[in-house]
Amino acid sequence: MLLAKIVGTVVATRKDPRLVSNKLLVVRAVDPRGKADGGYLVAVDTVDAGVGETVLVVSGSSARMASGLKDCPVDAAIVGIIDAVEVNE
Amino acid sequence: MHIARVIGTVVSTRKDENLVGLTLLMVQPLTPDRQPAGRPLVAVDAVGAGVGEHVFFVRGKEASFPFYPAEPPVDAGIVGIVDHWDLG
């Protein structure tokens, strides 16, 4: 999974019916110290996260195992809000 | 699978209900000469690994298989602790 910071929101009116009522957010990968490190992604939010929070993003087919996303056409989902990362090196 | 070193821990209180009770660790993938290869990532621990240990992990949906029949939304999972490895 990726650590990422939420940097924005996405609004889409015309979309796959299985995406209706899902919240889409723009996230940017960050390193364990919170510094931006990598590209931007659109991810479905399943934990009521908000802009500025650091979150856990699951990618690929595993994203469909997040709560409420069964059989949805998604490949990135926010599945946790990060409280702390401790790196010993 | 990929070889990596566990470099830290991740704490999340608000998370998917199927992640409750699972341990999240930061892992740094390694090259064969034990140098960092690419960015660190978060992996779920299925074997009781700890910080500083060398491990191997799977990517993709298979990372959730150790927790069957639960299906936690994870795409990287530690499935073994490396005692030693040798490239001959």
N, CA and C atoms of all chains as a GROMACS GRO file, in nm:
protein
  531
    1MET      N    1   0.084  -0.118   0.000
    1MET     CA    2   0.000   0.000   0.000
    1MET      C    3   0.088   0.124   0.000
    2LEU      N    4   0.031   0.234  -0.041
    2LEU     CA    5   0.103   0.360  -0.048
    2LEU      C    6   0.060   0.450   0.065
    3LEU      N    7   0.156   0.529   0.115
    3LEU     CA    8   0.119   0.644   0.197
    3LEU      C    9   0.096   0.759   0.101
    4ALA      N   10  -0.010   0.835   0.123
    4ALA     CA   11  -0.039   0.946   0.032
    4ALA      C   12  -0.107   1.057   0.109
    5LYS      N   13  -0.093   1.177   0.056
    5LYS     CA   14  -0.160   1.292   0.116
    5LYS      C   15  -0.273   1.334   0.023
    6ILE      N   16  -0.386   1.368   0.080
    6ILE     CA   17  -0.499   1.412  -0.002
    6ILE      C   18  -0.477   1.558  -0.040
    7VAL      N   19  -0.479   1.581  -0.171
    7VAL     CA   20  -0.451   1.717  -0.220
    7VAL      C   21  -0.572   1.778  -0.290
    8GLY      N   22  -0.679   1.703  -0.312
    8GLY     CA   23  -0.791   1.766  -0.381
    8GLY      C   24  -0.910   1.673  -0.395
    9THR      N   25  -1.013   1.725  -0.457
    9THR     CA   26  -1.135   1.647  -0.478
    9THR      C   27  -1.166   1.640  -0.627
   10VAL      N   28  -1.244   1.541  -0.665
   10VAL     CA   29  -1.285   1.524  -0.804
   10VAL      C   30  -1.437   1.519  -0.808
   11VAL      N   31  -1.494   1.594  -0.899
   11VAL     CA   32  -1.639   1.589  -0.919
   11VAL      C   33  -1.664   1.536  -1.060
   12ALA      N   34  -1.747   1.433  -1.070
   12ALA     CA   35  -1.780   1.376  -1.201
   12ALA      C   36  -1.928   1.344  -1.202
   13THR      N   37  -2.001   1.403  -1.293
   13THR     CA   38  -2.144   1.378  -1.300
   13THR      C   39  -2.173   1.254  -1.382
   14ARG      N   40  -2.107   1.247  -1.497
   14ARG     CA   41  -2.130   1.132  -1.584
   14ARG      C   42  -2.022   1.028  -1.554
   15LYS      N   43  -2.065   0.913  -1.505
   15LYS     CA   44  -1.968   0.810  -1.465
   15LYS      C   45  -2.037   0.675  -1.460
   16ASP      N   46  -1.956   0.573  -1.443
   16ASP     CA   47  -2.011   0.438  -1.432
   16ASP      C   48  -2.113   0.434  -1.318
   17PRO      N   49  -2.227   0.368  -1.338
   17PRO     CA   50  -2.331   0.366  -1.234
   17PRO      C   51  -2.282   0.312  -1.100
   18ARG      N   52  -2.183   0.224  -1.103
   18ARG     CA   53  -2.135   0.168  -0.976
   18ARG      C   54  -2.045   0.266  -0.901
   19LEU      N   55  -2.013   0.378  -0.964
   19LEU     CA   56  -1.934   0.479  -0.894
   19LEU      C   57  -2.022   0.586  -0.830
   20VAL      N   58  -2.152   0.581  -0.859
   20VAL     CA   59  -2.242   0.682  -0.804
   20VAL      C   60  -2.239   0.676  -0.652
   21SER      N   61  -2.231   0.791  -0.590
   21SER     CA   62  -2.228   0.811  -0.445
   21SER      C   63  -2.095   0.773  -0.381
   22ASN      N   64  -1.995   0.742  -0.461
   22ASN     CA   65  -1.861   0.728  -0.405
   22ASN      C   66  -1.789   0.862  -0.412
   23LYS      N   67  -1.707   0.889  -0.310
   23LYS     CA   68  -1.631   1.015  -0.308
   23LYS      C   69  -1.495   0.992  -0.371
   24LEU      N   70  -1.461   1.077  -0.467
   24LEU     CA   71  -1.333   1.065  -0.537
   24LEU      C   72  -1.239   1.176  -0.489
   25LEU      N   73  -1.117   1.139  -0.456
   25LEU     CA   74  -1.019   1.236  -0.408
   25LEU      C   75  -0.891   1.224  -0.489
   26VAL      N   76  -0.820   1.335  -0.501
   26VAL     CA   77  -0.688   1.333  -0.563
   26VAL      C   78  -0.585   1.318  -0.452
   27VAL      N   79  -0.499   1.218  -0.465
   27VAL     CA   80  -0.397   1.196  -0.362
   27VAL      C   81  -0.259   1.200  -0.429
   28ARG      N   82  -0.160   1.232  -0.348
   28ARG     CA   83  -0.022   1.230  -0.398
   28ARG      C   84   0.063   1.146  -0.304
   29ALA      N   85   0.137   1.052  -0.360
   29ALA     CA   86   0.221   0.964  -0.279
   29ALA      C   87   0.322   1.047  -0.198
   30VAL      N   88   0.344   1.005  -0.074
   30VAL     CA   89   0.443   1.071   0.011
   30VAL      C   90   0.537   0.965   0.069
   31ASP      N   91   0.657   1.011   0.110
   31ASP     CA   92   0.749   0.918   0.175
   31ASP      C   93   0.712   0.908   0.323
   32PRO      N   94   0.779   0.819   0.400
   32PRO     CA   95   0.737   0.800   0.540
   32PRO      C   96   0.748   0.926   0.624
   33ARG      N   97   0.823   1.024   0.578
   33ARG     CA   98   0.833   1.150   0.653
   33ARG      C   99   0.730   1.253   0.607
   34GLY      N  100   0.647   1.216   0.512
   34GLY     CA  101   0.540   1.305   0.468
   34GLY      C  102   0.574   1.394   0.350
   35LYS      N  103   0.695   1.376   0.296
   35LYS     CA  104   0.737   1.458   0.182
   35LYS      C  105   0.682   1.398   0.053
   36ALA      N  106   0.631   1.486  -0.036
   36ALA     CA  107   0.576   1.438  -0.162
   36ALA      C  108   0.681   1.358  -0.238
   37ASP      N  109   0.640   1.243  -0.288
   37ASP     CA  110   0.736   1.153  -0.350
   37ASP      C  111   0.660   1.067  -0.450
   38GLY      N  112   0.637   1.122  -0.568
   38GLY     CA  113   0.568   1.043  -0.668
   38GLY      C  114   0.448   1.116  -0.726
   39GLY      N  115   0.372   1.042  -0.804
   39GLY     CA  116   0.269   1.104  -0.884
   39GLY      C  117   0.135   1.117  -0.814
   40TYR      N  118   0.040   1.170  -0.888
   40TYR     CA  119  -0.096   1.191  -0.839
   40TYR      C  120  -0.185   1.075  -0.882
   41LEU      N  121  -0.284   1.046  -0.799
   41LEU     CA  122  -0.379   0.939  -0.828
   41LEU      C  123  -0.518   0.988  -0.792
   42VAL      N  124  -0.619   0.935  -0.860
   42VAL     CA  125  -0.756   0.952  -0.814
   42VAL      C  126  -0.793   0.825  -0.738
   43ALA      N  127  -0.841   0.840  -0.616
   43ALA     CA  128  -0.874   0.725  -0.533
   43ALA      C  129  -1.014   0.743  -0.475
   44VAL      N  130  -1.084   0.631  -0.458
   44VAL     CA  131  -1.216   0.634  -0.394
   44VAL      C  132  -1.196   0.634  -0.242
   45ASP      N  133  -1.266   0.723  -0.176
   45ASP     CA  134  -1.253   0.732  -0.030
   45ASP      C  135  -1.356   0.643   0.038
   46THR      N  136  -1.309   0.552   0.126
   46THR     CA  137  -1.403   0.467   0.199
   46THR      C  138  -1.400   0.493   0.350
   47VAL      N  139  -1.324   0.594   0.394
   47VAL     CA  140  -1.309   0.616   0.539
   47VAL      C  141  -1.337   0.761   0.580
   48ASP      N  142  -1.404   0.838   0.493
   48ASP     CA  143  -1.435   0.977   0.524
   48ASP      C  144  -1.311   1.060   0.551
   49ALA      N  145  -1.213   1.048   0.464
   49ALA     CA  146  -1.092   1.129   0.477
   49ALA      C  147  -1.114   1.267   0.416
   50GLY      N  148  -1.025   1.360   0.448
   50GLY     CA  149  -1.039   1.496   0.397
   50GLY      C  150  -0.907   1.550   0.347
   51VAL      N  151  -0.916   1.664   0.276
   51VAL     CA  152  -0.797   1.725   0.217
   51VAL      C  153  -0.696   1.756   0.327
   52GLY      N  154  -0.570   1.723   0.300
   52GLY     CA  155  -0.462   1.749   0.394
   52GLY      C  156  -0.424   1.630   0.479
   53GLU      N  157  -0.513   1.529   0.486
   53GLU     CA  158  -0.481   1.413   0.569
   53GLU      C  159  -0.388   1.316   0.496
   54THR      N  160  -0.307   1.245   0.575
   54THR     CA  161  -0.224   1.138   0.520
   54THR      C  162  -0.302   1.008   0.532
   55VAL      N  163  -0.307   0.934   0.422
   55VAL     CA  164  -0.394   0.816   0.418
   55VAL      C  165  -0.319   0.696   0.361
   56LEU      N  166  -0.384   0.580   0.376
   56LEU     CA  167  -0.333   0.455   0.323
   56LEU      C  168  -0.413   0.423   0.196
   57VAL      N  169  -0.342   0.406   0.084
   57VAL     CA  170  -0.409   0.382  -0.043
   57VAL      C  171  -0.374   0.242  -0.092
   58VAL      N  172  -0.476   0.164  -0.121
   58VAL     CA  173  -0.456   0.029  -0.175
   58VAL      C  174  -0.485   0.034  -0.325
   59SER      N  175  -0.401  -0.034  -0.402
   59SER     CA  176  -0.409  -0.024  -0.549
   59SER      C  177  -0.441  -0.159  -0.612
   60GLY      N  178  -0.479  -0.152  -0.738
   60GLY     CA  179  -0.504  -0.273  -0.814
   60GLY      C  180  -0.635  -0.339  -0.776
   61SER      N  181  -0.646  -0.468  -0.805
   61SER     CA  182  -0.774  -0.536  -0.781
   61SER      C  183  -0.807  -0.541  -0.632
   62SER      N  184  -0.707  -0.528  -0.545
   62SER     CA  185  -0.734  -0.527  -0.401
   62SER      C  186  -0.822  -0.410  -0.361
   63ALA      N  187  -0.822  -0.303  -0.440
   63ALA     CA  188  -0.904  -0.187  -0.406
   63ALA      C  189  -1.051  -0.224  -0.400
   64ARG      N  190  -1.089  -0.325  -0.479
   64ARG     CA  191  -1.230  -0.366  -0.480
   64ARG      C  192  -1.270  -0.440  -0.353
   65MET      N  193  -1.173  -0.478  -0.273
   65MET     CA  194  -1.207  -0.546  -0.147
   65MET      C  195  -1.235  -0.446  -0.036
   66ALA      N  196  -1.215  -0.318  -0.061
   66ALA     CA  197  -1.248  -0.218   0.040
   66ALA      C  198  -1.399  -0.214   0.059
   67SER      N  199  -1.437  -0.168   0.176
   67SER     CA  200  -1.578  -0.167   0.213
   67SER      C  201  -1.663  -0.093   0.110
   68GLY      N  202  -1.765  -0.160   0.057
   68GLY     CA  203  -1.860  -0.095  -0.033
   68GLY      C  204  -1.816  -0.088  -0.178
   69LEU      N  205  -1.700  -0.145  -0.212
   69LEU     CA  206  -1.651  -0.132  -0.350
   69LEU      C  207  -1.654  -0.264  -0.427
   70LYS      N  208  -1.726  -0.363  -0.374
   70LYS     CA  209  -1.732  -0.491  -0.445
   70LYS      C  210  -1.784  -0.470  -0.586
   71ASP      N  211  -1.713  -0.523  -0.684
   71ASP     CA  212  -1.750  -0.517  -0.826
   71ASP      C  213  -1.753  -0.376  -0.884
   72CYS      N  214  -1.693  -0.279  -0.814
   72CYS     CA  215  -1.687  -0.143  -0.869
   72CYS      C  216  -1.562  -0.130  -0.957
   73PRO      N  217  -1.571  -0.048  -1.063
   73PRO     CA  218  -1.455  -0.031  -1.151
   73PRO      C  219  -1.356   0.069  -1.092
   74VAL      N  220  -1.281   0.024  -0.992
   74VAL     CA  221  -1.183   0.112  -0.927
   74VAL      C  222  -1.050   0.037  -0.914
   75ASP      N  223  -0.939   0.112  -0.915
   75ASP     CA  224  -0.810   0.048  -0.891
   75ASP      C  225  -0.728   0.121  -0.785
   76ALA      N  226  -0.791   0.213  -0.713
   76ALA     CA  227  -0.722   0.278  -0.600
   76ALA      C  228  -0.828   0.319  -0.499
   77ALA      N  229  -0.807   0.279  -0.374
   77ALA     CA  230  -0.904   0.311  -0.269
   77ALA      C  231  -0.831   0.356  -0.143
   78ILE      N  232  -0.890   0.454  -0.076
   78ILE     CA  233  -0.836   0.500   0.052
   78ILE      C  234  -0.900   0.413   0.160
   79VAL      N  235  -0.816   0.337   0.233
   79VAL     CA  236  -0.871   0.242   0.331
   79VAL      C  237  -0.831   0.274   0.474
   80GLY      N  238  -0.753   0.380   0.496
   80GLY     CA  239  -0.717   0.414   0.633
   80GLY      C  240  -0.665   0.556   0.642
   81ILE      N  241  -0.686   0.617   0.758
   81ILE     CA  242  -0.628   0.749   0.785
   81ILE      C  243  -0.508   0.726   0.875
   82ILE      N  244  -0.392   0.776   0.834
   82ILE     CA  245  -0.268   0.749   0.906
   82ILE      C  246  -0.254   0.844   1.025
   83ASP      N  247  -0.234   0.784   1.143
   83ASP     CA  248  -0.208   0.864   1.263
   83ASP      C  249  -0.059   0.891   1.278
   84ALA      N  250   0.023   0.788   1.256
   84ALA     CA  251   0.167   0.803   1.277
   84ALA      C  252   0.243   0.700   1.196
   85VAL      N  253   0.360   0.740   1.152
   85VAL     CA  254   0.454   0.648   1.088
   85VAL      C  255   0.585   0.662   1.163
   86GLU      N  256   0.637   0.550   1.209
   86GLU     CA  257   0.764   0.555   1.280
   86GLU      C  258   0.866   0.476   1.200
   87VAL      N  259   0.972   0.543   1.155
   87VAL     CA  260   1.074   0.476   1.076
   87VAL      C  261   1.204   0.480   1.153
   88ASN      N  262   1.265   0.361   1.168
   88ASN     CA  263   1.390   0.352   1.244
   88ASN      C  264   1.505   0.323   1.151
   89GLU      N  265   1.553   0.426   1.085
   89GLU     CA  266   1.677   0.405   1.007
   89GLU      C  267   1.744   0.536   0.973
   90MET      N  268   0.757  -1.278  -0.553
   90MET     CA  269   0.780  -1.215  -0.422
   90MET      C  270   0.904  -1.126  -0.430
   91HIS      N  271   0.914  -1.037  -0.332
   91HIS     CA  272   1.025  -0.942  -0.326
   91HIS      C  273   1.088  -0.949  -0.188
   92ILE      N  274   1.220  -0.931  -0.186
   92ILE     CA  275   1.289  -0.924  -0.058
   92ILE      C  276   1.294  -0.778  -0.014
   93ALA      N  277   1.276  -0.758   0.116
   93ALA     CA  278   1.272  -0.622   0.170
   93ALA      C  279   1.320  -0.623   0.314
   94ARG      N  280   1.342  -0.505   0.366
   94ARG     CA  281   1.372  -0.492   0.507
   94ARG      C  282   1.260  -0.412   0.573
   95VAL      N  283   1.219  -0.454   0.690
   95VAL     CA  284   1.116  -0.380   0.764
   95VAL      C  285   1.184  -0.258   0.826
   96ILE      N  286   1.136  -0.139   0.792
   96ILE     CA  287   1.202  -0.018   0.840
   96ILE      C  288   1.116   0.062   0.938
   97GLY      N  289   0.992   0.022   0.959
   97GLY     CA  290   0.914   0.102   1.052
   97GLY      C  291   0.772   0.051   1.067
   98THR      N  292   0.696   0.123   1.146
   98THR     CA  293   0.558   0.084   1.176
   98THR      C  294   0.463   0.196   1.134
   99VAL      N  295   0.338   0.157   1.108
   99VAL     CA  296   0.236   0.252   1.065
   99VAL      C  297   0.117   0.237   1.159
  100VAL      N  298   0.066   0.349   1.209
  100VAL     CA  299  -0.048   0.346   1.300
  100VAL      C  300  -0.166   0.414   1.232
  101SER      N  301  -0.279   0.344   1.228
  101SER     CA  302  -0.401   0.401   1.172
  101SER      C  303  -0.518   0.358   1.260
  102THR      N  304  -0.591   0.455   1.311
  102THR     CA  305  -0.706   0.424   1.396
  102THR      C  306  -0.832   0.409   1.312
  103ARG      N  307  -0.855   0.506   1.225
  103ARG     CA  308  -0.974   0.500   1.140
  103ARG      C  309  -0.938   0.428   1.011
  104LYS      N  310  -0.994   0.310   0.991
  104LYS     CA  311  -0.955   0.231   0.874
  104LYS      C  312  -1.068   0.134   0.839
  105ASP      N  313  -1.050   0.070   0.725
  105ASP     CA  314  -1.147  -0.030   0.679
  105ASP      C  315  -1.166  -0.135   0.788
  106GLU      N  316  -1.291  -0.178   0.807
  106GLU     CA  317  -1.320  -0.272   0.917
  106GLU      C  318  -1.240  -0.403   0.903
  107ASN      N  319  -1.209  -0.442   0.781
  107ASN     CA  320  -1.133  -0.566   0.761
  107ASN      C  321  -0.984  -0.549   0.786
  108LEU      N  322  -0.941  -0.426   0.815
  108LEU     CA  323  -0.799  -0.405   0.851
  108LEU      C  324  -0.780  -0.405   1.002
  109VAL      N  325  -0.889  -0.406   1.077
  109VAL     CA  326  -0.877  -0.400   1.223
  109VAL      C  327  -0.805  -0.526   1.272
  110GLY      N  328  -0.706  -0.506   1.357
  110GLY     CA  329  -0.631  -0.619   1.413
  110GLY      C  330  -0.510  -0.659   1.332
  111LEU      N  331  -0.494  -0.602   1.213
  111LEU     CA  332  -0.377  -0.637   1.131
  111LEU      C  333  -0.263  -0.539   1.159
  112THR      N  334  -0.140  -0.588   1.143
  112THR     CA  335  -0.022  -0.504   1.164
  112THR      C  336   0.025  -0.447   1.031
  113LEU      N  337   0.044  -0.317   1.028
  113LEU     CA  338   0.094  -0.251   0.908
  113LEU      C  339   0.239  -0.210   0.931
  114LEU      N  340   0.326  -0.247   0.840
  114LEU     CA  341   0.469  -0.216   0.853
  114LEU      C  342   0.518  -0.144   0.729
  115MET      N  343   0.617  -0.055   0.748
  115MET     CA  344   0.686   0.006   0.633
  115MET      C  345   0.797  -0.090   0.591
  116VAL      N  346   0.801  -0.124   0.464
  116VAL     CA  347   0.909  -0.209   0.415
  116VAL      C  348   0.984  -0.138   0.302
  117GLN      N  349   1.114  -0.161   0.298
  117GLN     CA  350   1.198  -0.106   0.192
  117GLN      C  351   1.248  -0.221   0.106
  118PRO      N  352   1.199  -0.233  -0.018
  118PRO     CA  353   1.252  -0.338  -0.106
  118PRO      C  354   1.403  -0.323  -0.124
  119LEU      N  355   1.470  -0.437  -0.145
  119LEU     CA  356   1.616  -0.438  -0.153
  119LEU      C  357   1.662  -0.498  -0.286
  120THR      N  358   1.780  -0.454  -0.330
  120THR     CA  359   1.846  -0.519  -0.443
  120THR      C  360   1.920  -0.642  -0.389
  121PRO      N  361   1.971  -0.729  -0.478
  121PRO     CA  362   2.044  -0.847  -0.429
  121PRO      C  363   2.165  -0.810  -0.342
  122ASP      N  364   2.224  -0.692  -0.362
  122ASP     CA  365   2.335  -0.654  -0.274
  122ASP      C  366   2.287  -0.570  -0.155
  123ARG      N  367   2.163  -0.583  -0.125
  123ARG     CA  368   2.102  -0.530  -0.002
  123ARG      C  369   2.096  -0.377   0.002
  124GLN      N  370   2.093  -0.316  -0.114
  124GLN     CA  371   2.075  -0.172  -0.120
  124GLN      C  372   1.927  -0.142  -0.143
  125PRO      N  373   1.878  -0.026  -0.100
  125PRO     CA  374   1.737   0.008  -0.123
  125PRO      C  375   1.704   0.008  -0.273
  126ALA      N  376   1.591  -0.051  -0.309
  126ALA     CA  377   1.546  -0.056  -0.448
  126ALA      C  378   1.409   0.009  -0.455
  127GLY      N  379   1.404   0.133  -0.498
  127GLY     CA  380   1.274   0.199  -0.511
  127GLY      C  381   1.223   0.254  -0.379
  128ARG      N  382   1.097   0.293  -0.383
  128ARG     CA  383   1.037   0.361  -0.267
  128ARG      C  384   0.991   0.260  -0.163
  129PRO      N  385   0.994   0.301  -0.035
  129PRO     CA  386   0.934   0.216   0.067
  129PRO      C  387   0.782   0.210   0.050
  130LEU      N  388   0.721   0.105   0.101
  130LEU     CA  389   0.576   0.093   0.092
  130LEU      C  390   0.522   0.033   0.221
  131VAL      N  391   0.390   0.034   0.231
  131VAL     CA  392   0.325  -0.022   0.349
  131VAL      C  393   0.279  -0.164   0.316
  132ALA      N  394   0.313  -0.260   0.403
  132ALA     CA  395   0.271  -0.399   0.382
  132ALA      C  396   0.205  -0.449   0.509
  133VAL      N  397   0.107  -0.539   0.491
  133VAL     CA  398   0.043  -0.600   0.606
  133VAL      C  399   0.127  -0.722   0.647
  134ASP      N  400   0.137  -0.746   0.776
  134ASP     CA  401   0.223  -0.853   0.827
  134ASP      C  402   0.143  -0.978   0.858
  135ALA      N  403   0.181  -1.092   0.797
  135ALA     CA  404   0.110  -1.218   0.823
  135ALA      C  405   0.195  -1.316   0.903
  136VAL      N  406   0.318  -1.279   0.938
  136VAL     CA  407   0.410  -1.377   1.000
  136VAL      C  408   0.474  -1.328   1.129
  137GLY      N  409   0.437  -1.212   1.178
  137GLY     CA  410   0.497  -1.164   1.302
  137GLY      C  411   0.635  -1.104   1.284
  138ALA      N  412   0.658  -1.037   1.173
  138ALA     CA  413   0.789  -0.974   1.147
  138ALA      C  414   0.805  -0.849   1.232
  139GLY      N  415   0.930  -0.807   1.250
  139GLY     CA  416   0.956  -0.687   1.329
  139GLY      C  417   1.053  -0.594   1.258
  140VAL      N  418   1.064  -0.473   1.311
  140VAL     CA  419   1.150  -0.373   1.250
  140VAL      C  420   1.295  -0.422   1.249
  141GLY      N  421   1.362  -0.405   1.134
  141GLY     CA  422   1.501  -0.446   1.119
  141GLY      C  423   1.517  -0.581   1.053
  142GLU      N  424   1.410  -0.662   1.048
  142GLU     CA  425   1.422  -0.795   0.989
  142GLU      C  426   1.412  -0.790   0.837
  143HIS      N  427   1.479  -0.887   0.774
  143HIS     CA  428   1.462  -0.907   0.630
  143HIS      C  429   1.344  -1.001   0.608
  144VAL      N  430   1.262  -0.967   0.513
  144VAL     CA  431   1.139  -1.043   0.489
  144VAL      C  432   1.119  -1.058   0.339
  145PHE      N  433   1.025  -1.144   0.299
  145PHE     CA  434   0.977  -1.136   0.161
  145PHE      C  435   0.827  -1.113   0.163
  146PHE      N  436   0.783  -1.040   0.060
  146PHE     CA  437   0.642  -1.002   0.057
  146PHE      C  438   0.585  -1.024  -0.082
  147VAL      N  439   0.452  -1.043  -0.086
  147VAL     CA  440   0.382  -1.058  -0.213
  147VAL      C  441   0.308  -0.929  -0.243
  148ARG      N  442   0.290  -0.904  -0.372
  148ARG     CA  443   0.212  -0.788  -0.414
  148ARG      C  444   0.082  -0.836  -0.477
  149GLY      N  445  -0.015  -0.747  -0.476
  149GLY     CA  446  -0.142  -0.777  -0.540
  149GLY      C  447  -0.241  -0.839  -0.443
  150LYS      N  448  -0.349  -0.889  -0.499
  150LYS     CA  449  -0.458  -0.941  -0.417
  150LYS      C  450  -0.414  -1.059  -0.330
  151GLU      N  451  -0.309  -1.130  -0.375
  151GLU     CA  452  -0.258  -1.245  -0.300
  151GLU      C  453  -0.216  -1.206  -0.158
  152ALA      N  454  -0.187  -1.079  -0.137
  152ALA     CA  455  -0.147  -1.034  -0.003
  152ALA      C  456  -0.256  -1.059   0.100
  153SER      N  457  -0.380  -1.072   0.055
  153SER     CA  458  -0.490  -1.093   0.150
  153SER      C  459  -0.511  -1.242   0.180
  154PHE      N  460  -0.450  -1.333   0.103
  154PHE     CA  461  -0.478  -1.476   0.118
  154PHE      C  462  -0.443  -1.532   0.256
  155PRO      N  463  -0.336  -1.486   0.323
  155PRO     CA  464  -0.309  -1.542   0.457
  155PRO      C  465  -0.424  -1.522   0.555
  156PHE      N  466  -0.513  -1.429   0.525
  156PHE     CA  467  -0.620  -1.396   0.621
  156PHE      C  468  -0.753  -1.460   0.581
  157TYR      N  469  -0.750  -1.546   0.480
  157TYR     CA  470  -0.870  -1.614   0.433
  157TYR      C  471  -0.943  -1.681   0.550
  158PRO      N  472  -1.076  -1.677   0.558
  158PRO     CA  473  -1.170  -1.625   0.458
  158PRO      C  474  -1.194  -1.475   0.464
  159ALA      N  475  -1.130  -1.405   0.557
  159ALA     CA  476  -1.143  -1.258   0.554
  159ALA      C  477  -1.075  -1.207   0.427
  160GLU      N  478  -1.121  -1.093   0.378
  160GLU     CA  479  -1.063  -1.035   0.258
  160GLU      C  480  -1.025  -0.891   0.284
  161PRO      N  481  -0.918  -0.869   0.361
  161PRO     CA  482  -0.878  -0.731   0.388
  161PRO      C  483  -0.830  -0.663   0.259
  162PRO      N  484  -0.856  -0.534   0.244
  162PRO     CA  485  -0.814  -0.463   0.124
  162PRO      C  486  -0.666  -0.427   0.132
  163VAL      N  487  -0.582  -0.521   0.097
  163VAL     CA  488  -0.436  -0.500   0.102
  163VAL      C  489  -0.375  -0.542  -0.031
  164ASP      N  490  -0.268  -0.473  -0.072
  164ASP     CA  491  -0.201  -0.509  -0.197
  164ASP      C  492  -0.054  -0.542  -0.177
  165ALA      N  493  -0.009  -0.550  -0.052
  165ALA     CA  494   0.127  -0.594  -0.024
  165ALA      C  495   0.124  -0.662   0.112
  166GLY      N  496   0.183  -0.782   0.120
  166GLY     CA  497   0.177  -0.856   0.246
  166GLY      C  498   0.306  -0.934   0.270
  167ILE      N  499   0.356  -0.924   0.394
  167ILE     CA  500   0.476  -0.999   0.432
  167ILE      C  501   0.434  -1.142   0.460
  168VAL      N  502   0.496  -1.237   0.388
  168VAL     CA  503   0.458  -1.377   0.403
  168VAL      C  504   0.575  -1.464   0.450
  169GLY      N  505   0.693  -1.406   0.472
  169GLY     CA  506   0.803  -1.486   0.524
  169GLY      C  507   0.913  -1.399   0.582
  170ILE      N  508   0.980  -1.452   0.684
  170ILE     CA  509   1.096  -1.384   0.741
  170ILE      C  510   1.220  -1.456   0.688
  171VAL      N  511   1.312  -1.382   0.630
  171VAL     CA  512   1.431  -1.442   0.568
  171VAL      C  513   1.536  -1.466   0.677
  172ASP      N  514   1.579  -1.592   0.690
  172ASP     CA  515   1.688  -1.621   0.784
  172ASP      C  516   1.821  -1.578   0.722
  173HIS      N  517   1.844  -1.624   0.600
  173HIS     CA  518   1.960  -1.575   0.524
  173HIS      C  519   1.935  -1.602   0.378
  174TRP      N  520   2.001  -1.527   0.292
  174TRP     CA  521   1.991  -1.559   0.150
  174TRP      C  522   2.128  -1.542   0.088
  175ASP      N  523   2.146  -1.621  -0.017
  175ASP     CA  524   2.279  -1.645  -0.070
  175ASP      C  525   2.268  -1.646  -0.222
  176LEU      N  526   2.352  -1.568  -0.288
  176LEU     CA  527   2.347  -1.565  -0.434
  176LEU      C  528   2.458  -1.648  -0.497
  177GLY      N  529   2.526  -1.727  -0.418
  177GLY     CA  530   2.625  -1.820  -0.471
  177GLY      C  531   2.752  -1.756  -0.523
   0.00000   0.00000   0.00000
